[in-house]
Amino acid sequence: MGVMSIWKLVLSGIPQGSVLGPLLFLIFINDLDLNNHNVLLKFADDSKICSRICNSEDVQKLQEDLNTLQEWARTWQMKFNIRSVKLCVLVILTMD
């Protein structure tokens, strides 16, 4: 005969090291990039916004995307790790 475990309250998340954990997480965040102007790249639990800024309209679109992501996180009770946020700026100068 097997042994029956006692019930425990699970507050959130998937046990670390589970087989289904990464798949369930990807399903959970699958709608993260809906209604965005810019490209949102997702890999495991990382996400990146790629945006080309040429004018103030592009800046506004990027800000709208950030606001949309913040609202998504609030709706689904997720938090972005602000300490891991990085900004990469590439500038291409042309000789006229």
C-alpha positions in Angstrom: 0.0 0.0 0.0 1.1 3.5 -0.7 1.2 6.4 1.7 -1.1 9.4 1.4 0.3 12.8 2.0 -1.5 15.4 4.1 -3.0 18.4 2.3 -0.9 21.6 2.3 -2.0 25.1 1.3 -0.2 26.3 -1.9 -0.2 30.1 -2.1 1.3 30.4 -5.6 3.7 29.1 -8.1 4.9 25.8 -9.3 7.4 23.7 -7.4 11.0 24.4 -8.4 12.4 21.7 -10.7 9.0 20.4 -11.9 8.7 19.1 -15.4 5.6 21.1 -16.2 6.7 24.3 -14.5 8.4 25.9 -17.5 5.6 24.9 -19.9 2.9 26.2 -17.6 4.8 29.5 -17.1 5.1 30.0 -20.9 1.4 29.3 -21.3 0.7 31.8 -18.5 2.7 34.6 -20.1 1.7 33.8 -23.7 -0.5 36.9 -24.0 2.2 39.2 -22.6 2.9 40.6 -26.1 -0.7 41.3 -27.2 -1.5 44.8 -28.2 2.1 46.0 -28.3 3.5 48.3 -30.9 7.1 47.0 -30.6 8.6 43.5 -30.7 8.5 41.7 -27.4 11.0 38.8 -27.1 10.4 36.0 -24.5 12.7 33.3 -23.4 12.0 31.3 -20.3 11.3 33.9 -17.6 13.0 36.8 -19.4 11.4 39.3 -21.8 12.8 42.1 -23.8 11.2 45.0 -25.8 13.0 45.9 -29.0 12.1 49.4 -30.3 13.6 51.7 -32.9 13.2 55.3 -31.7 13.4 57.9 -34.5 10.9 60.5 -33.3 8.6 61.5 -30.4 5.9 59.2 -31.8 8.2 56.2 -31.4 8.9 57.3 -27.8 5.2 57.5 -27.1 4.6 53.9 -28.6 7.4 52.5 -26.4 5.9 54.2 -23.3 2.4 52.8 -24.2 4.0 49.3 -24.4 5.6 49.7 -21.0 2.3 50.9 -19.6 0.5 47.9 -21.2 3.1 45.5 -19.6 2.6 47.1 -16.2 -1.1 46.7 -16.5 -0.7 43.1 -17.6 1.4 42.5 -14.5 -1.1 44.1 -12.2 -4.0 42.1 -13.7 -2.2 38.8 -13.3 -0.5 39.7 -10.0 3.0 39.3 -11.4 5.9 41.5 -10.6 8.8 42.5 -13.0 12.2 42.3 -11.3 13.2 46.0 -11.6 16.8 45.1 -10.5 17.3 43.0 -13.6 16.1 45.7 -16.0 18.7 46.8 -18.5 18.7 49.4 -21.3 20.8 49.0 -24.4 21.1 52.0 -26.6 22.5 51.7 -30.1 23.1 54.9 -32.1 23.9 54.8 -35.8 25.4 57.9 -37.2 25.4 58.5 -40.9 27.7 60.8 -42.8 25.8 63.2 -45.0 
